[in-house]
Amino acid sequence: MSGPQPIPPIRTVSRAQPEWITPLQALGHAYDDSLTLLFHPFDLGLWLRLGFICLLLGGGTPTAAFDWSLGSLPGDLGFQTFTGRLRDYVTEHLWLIAVFTTAGLALTLIVLYLRSLFRFVLVDAILKRQVGLRRAWREVRPLGRSYFRWLGGALATVGLALVTGAIAAYPYLRSAAGGGIRSAAFWATLVAVLLVDVVVGLALAIVIVLTDDLAVPLMYAERLPLPAAWRKLARHVAAEPGAFTLYVLLRFAVAVVTSFAVLFFLFPVLLSLFSGAIITGALVVVTLHLLGLLWSWNPFTVALAATALVVLLGLVLVLLSLAGMPAQVFIQDYGIRFVAPRVPALAALLPPSEAGD
């Protein structure tokens, strides 16, 4: 038979075919892909662009808590007094509270919007093995907007449901607390409320993970809105519950392992960075004392401290994004590799050298 044959519909593909890979096999393919993209050859510009993408996706890894502040500097800077006065001033002016609340909500929406769009930019970079930010931004904008609407709606719905449930459960919890903390009714109600919160949060996390890892590549390949992509993905999940369950378990295991590895690498680097910042601040304060000057909070010193803090936070974010970027690329590639054999349109977009795996 000559000439190219049409790709059969997804439902006719047999799971016994060689290309129907398991989650473990997809893990190996993703590892090879990530090494090829990041190290063969090593391209600093590519790393920086991918780091920027992953920064907008959340940095790539949980961060350790560090208790460094201006209070660590020698001398009395009056920092606590200054922040106390600022807090009192804000609480006395309701319009400032409204401004900060509105600004916080707007910032949250902007972050969610960028996260939604740059998830598709990351998929584009993995599949094409190059980062074209402007081109990818233009191409994936409709898909990103579809994801943003769903993500914002889902988070708002779940948040509202949890708040409503907590308000509804409060009278029962308060009534049960009337018998004392040793009351069985009190603990039963409290445990039930906490259990519902945990289950809902875990379910939402799994849905978002499956959306990021599997539905987004499907949307990218077939240019589908998110609801249509999820309906298609749900059919695959129903057909292979065991394979998708194993994928989720392996995916979370990989996320935990890579997070610990990144933090192990970052801890001494961040410790040195924060220590250097504290030493620099201490030298400034000591120098002022030697000159017979005392630090006082005024518009100039506030601007100087804010600038230094922004620079420090910027350096931390850059380090986090660059260190966590390989893990983000690997995890996203893992989802692509796992779902691609089940979606012919996505399989056709795999890098040419790897398409025959």
N, C-alpha and C positions, 0 to 999 in steps of 0.2 A: 504493500500500500504506500503510495507516494504522497508527498505534500504534508504539511502540518495538520495535526488532528486537533479538533476543538477540545478545550478543557471540559471534562464532565462536571455536572453540578456537584456541589459539596455533598449532598445526601447520598450520592452514588459511590463515593470513595470508600473503599474497603479498609477497615482498620488493620487488616492483615498485610497491607502493602508496606514495603520497606520504608517509604518516606513518612509513615505515620509514627513519628518518634515519640519516645516516652519522656517524662520530665527529666530523668537522669541523662538521657542522651542530649536533650536540649541544653542542659547545663554544660555539658562538654563543648557543644558547638558554640555557646555563648562565650565560654572562656577563650576559645580560639579566636572568635571574632573580635573580642575586646583586645586581645594581645596584638592582633593585626592592625586594628584601628589606632591604638595608642602608642605602639612601639615599633611598627614596621612600615616606614621609619618613624623615629621619634620626631615630632614637630611641635616646638614650643608654642607657636601661634595656634595650632589646633587645640592644644591643651588649654590655652588661655580662653579660647572661644567656647570650648566645651565647659570649662570652669564657670564662665559667665552664665551659660544656660543652666547649669546645675545650681548656681547661686540663686537664680530666680525660681528654681524648683524646691528650694528649701535648704540648700547647702550640702545635702547628701548624707549627713550623718548626725546623730544626736551629739550634743556638746556637753562637756563636763562643766560643772558649776565652779566658778572661781570667785572668791570673796576679796577682790581687789577694789579699792575705792580711794577717794581723796583722803579719807580718814587714816590711811596708812602712811601718809606723809608726815614728817616731823613738824612740830610746831602747831599752833592753833590757827587753822585756816578759817574757822567759823563756818565750815561747810554744812554741818547739821543745823546751825542757826539759820543759815541762808535758805536751806530747803524747807525748814519749818515755817519761816516767814512766807515763802512762796506758796506753800500748801495752804496756809491760813488765808492768804490773799485770794487764791483761787476759790476756796470754799465760800468766801464772803461775796463772790460775784457769780451769780447763777449763769450769766451769759458766757462766762469763761468755761464753765462746766459743759454748757451746750456746745461751745466751739470745739472743745477737746473731744467730746463724744462724737460729734459729727466728723471731725478729722479722723478719729480712730476708725469709724465705720467706713469712711471713704478709703482710707489706707488699706483696710481689710479687703474691700472689694477690688482695689487695684492689684493687690498681691494675688488674689484668687484669679483675676483676669490674666495676669502675666503667667501665673502657674499653668493655667489651662492652655494658653497658646504655646508656651515654650515646651510643654510636654510633647506636642506634635513636632516642634523644631528638633527636639532630641531624637525622636523616631526618624525624622528625615535625615539627620546627620549620620545615624547608625546605618541606615539602609544605603545611603549614597557615599558613606565614608568621606564626607567632606562637610564643612560647616559653612553654609551660605545664609547668614542671618536675615538679610533683607529679602532675598528670594524666598526662603522658607516662610518668613513672616507673612508675605503677601499670599502665598499659596495656601497656608493652613489657617488663615484668619477665620473663614466661615466655620471650619471644624472646631477651632478653639472657642468661638462664641457659643456654639452648641454645647460644648462641654462646660463652659463657664455658667451658662444658664442652669444646666442640670446640677452642677456642683453647688452653686449658691442656693438653689432651691432645696436641695437635699439637706445641706447644713442648716438652713433656716427652719425647715420642717422638723428635723430631728431635735434641734435646740428648743423650738417652741413646744414640741411634744414633751420633752423632758421637763421643761419648766412648768408646763400645765400639770403634768403628772405629779411633780413635787408639791405644787400648790394644793392639788386635790388630796394628796396623802398627808399633808401637814396636820390637818385636824385630827386624823387618826393617830398620828405619831405623838401629837401633843396630849391626846387623851390617854394613850398608852403610857406616856411618860409620867402621868399622874400617879401611877402605881410605883414609881421609883425606877432607877436604872436596873434594878434586879428583876423587874417585871418581865415575864416571858413574852407578853404581848408587845412590849416596847421593843425588845430585841428582834422579835419576829417581823414587826413592821419595818424596823430599820434595815435589817438584812434584806428584806424583800425589795425595798427602795434601791439599795445599793446594787443588788443583783440585777435589777432591771436596767440601771444605768450602765453596768458593766457589759451586759449582753447587747444592749442597743449600741454602745460604743464599739464593741468588737465587731458586730455585724456591719456597722457603717465602715469601719476600717477595712474589712474584707472586701466590701463592695467597691470602695475607692481603689484598693490595690488591684482588683480584677479589672477595673475600668482603666487605670493607668497602664497596666501591663499588657492586657489582652484586647480590650475594647478599643483603645486609642489606636493601636496599629491596624486593627480592622477598619476603623473609620478612615484612617489615612489611606489605606490601600483601595477601598471601594468608594471613598468620598461619601460616606453615610453620616447622617445625623446620629447623635448618641442613642436615642431610643431605638432606632432601627438596628444599630450595631449591637446593642444589648439583647434585643430579641434574637438576633442571629447567634450571638455568643451563648445565650441561654439554651438554645437547641443543642449546641455542642456539649455544654455542661451536663444536660440531661442525658445525652447519649453516652458520656464517659465520666460519670461522677467520681470514680476511683482515680482516674488520671488527673483530673482537675483538683481533687482533694490533695493528692500527693504533690502537685505543683504548688499549691498554697503553702503546705507545710515546708517544702524545700525552700520556697521563696522567703518565708519568714526566718528560716534557719540561716540562709545566706545573708539576709539583712543583719541579723544579730552578729554573725561572725565578722562580716566586713566592718560593722560599726565598731566593734571592739578593736579590730586591727587598726582602723583609722585613728581611734582615740589613743591607742598605744603609741602610734607615731606622733600624734599631735601634742600629747601631754608635755613632753620636754620643750617642744617648739613654742607652744602657747605660754608655758611657764617662763621661758626666757623672754618672750615678748612682753608679758605683763611685768616681770621683774625689771626689764629695761625701762618700761614706762614709769614705774614707781621711782627708780633711781634717777631718771631724768627730772621728774617732778621734784624729788628731794633736793637735787642740785640747784634747781631754780629757787626753791624756798630758802636754802642755806645761803645762796649767793645774795638774795635780797636782805637776809639778816646781817650778813657781813657788811653790806652797804648801808646798814642802819635803816632799812625800809621794812615795813610790815605788810604782809599780804592782806588786802581788804577787797571785799566784793563790790565792784563797780561795773559799769557797762563794758569797760575794756577787759578786766579780768574775767568777767563772765564769758565774753566772746572768745577770749584766749583759751579758757578751760573747755568751752564747748567745741572749739576747733580741734584741740588736742584729743578730746573724747571721740569726735567724729573720725579723726585719722586713725586712732587706735581701733575703733570698731570696724573701720574699713579694712585695716590690715587683718583683723581676726576673720572677717567674712571672706576675704580673698584666700586666706590659708584654709579655712573650712571648705570652701568650694573646690579648690584645687585638690585637696587631700581626699575629699569625698567623691569627686567626680568619677574616678575609675569604677567605684562601687555602683554609682548610679547608672553609668553606661552599661556595666555588666548585668545589672538587674533588669534594665529595660531591654537589653538584647536577649536576655533569658526569656522574657515574655514573648518577644517577637519570634524567637526560634521555636518556642513551644507551640504557638498558635498558627504559625505560617503554614505548616503542612495541611492544616485543616481549612485554610482559606487560600485557594489557588491564586487569587489576585495579589495577596501578600507574598506568597511564595515566589511569584514572578518578579518581585522587587528585591529579593535577596541579592547581595553582591554576586556578580557573575562567577567569581572564583569559588564561591561557596554554595552556589545554587544547586549543585549536583550532589551535595552531601546527603 
